[in-house]
Amino acid sequence: MSNVNQLTVTQRSWITSRIGWLSLCIIAAAWGNRLLPSEWQNVWGIVGAFGLAAALGLASIATARQRGTGTGRN
């Protein structure tokens, strides 16, 4: 794999992990925060769940691509 492709894979992994962590933080804020009105807590929870699902989907796609091209980690 060339350096350009490796950098792109690394960047995707970094972005995916940040989306996942941010989504978990949003879910925790929605669940534990009693300062927000309940309507906003629901919105934060939905947004956090959507982001977490997106991060898991992106990670699955990246794993499938690595396996398909034979560049997966051993």
Secondary structure by P-SEA (a helix, b strand, c coil): ccaaaaaaaaaaaaaaaaaaaaaaaaaaaaaccccccaaaaaaaaaaaaaaaaaaaaaaaaaaaaaaaaccccc
